[in-house]
Amino acid sequence: MTTEEIKEGFQRLPEPEARDVARWIQEVIEERWDREIEQDISAGRLDKFAEQALAHYNARRVKPLDEVLDNS
């Protein structure tokens, strides 16, 4: 089955079924993302970012998230 066939079939679904499929697709995407992040963590690919974040935190060069979100 091609991507185009899947898209066409999806458009023919009744609304409740389309929402169910959309939810399922989002869950699959989130699970893949979680696995990718876990692999990156295990491989140490995120270590330098964690170190930078901790360095900024320890140097008090951070703001509370609420303050950042209120200024956007």
NULO-5654 format. One record per residue (C-alpha): residue in one letter; x, z, y. Coordinates in steps of 0.2 Angstrom, whole numbers, plus 5000, padded with zeros to 4 digits. Each point is the difference from the previous one (the first is absolute). Layout:
BEGIN
AXZY ...
//
This chain:
BEGIN
M500050005000 T500749965017 T499950105016 E498849885007 E498850024985 I500150195002 K499649995018 E498549884997 G499450114986 F500250165011 Q498949925014 R498649974988 L499950184995 P498650115005 E500550125014 P500150164989 E501149914987 A501149925014 R500350185007 D500450064983 V501349874997 A500750025018 R500250194996 W500849964983 I501249885009 Q500550135013 E500350134986 V501249874991 I500949975016 E500250185004 E500650044982 R501349865001 W500650065017 D500250184993 R501049934985 E501149915013 I500350155010 E500450114985 Q501249874994 D500849995018 I500150195000 S500850014982 A501349865005 G500550105016 R499449865011 L499150125012 D501350135001 K500849945016 F498350005008 A499650184994 E501750055007 Q499749925017 A498350095001 L500750174996 A501449975012 H498849965014 Y498950154995 N501550125000 A500549935017 R498350045006 R499849815005 V498249994993 K498250035006 P498550074991 L499049864993 D498450055010 E501049975016 V500649834995 L498349954995 D499250065016 N501249905010 S499749834992 
//
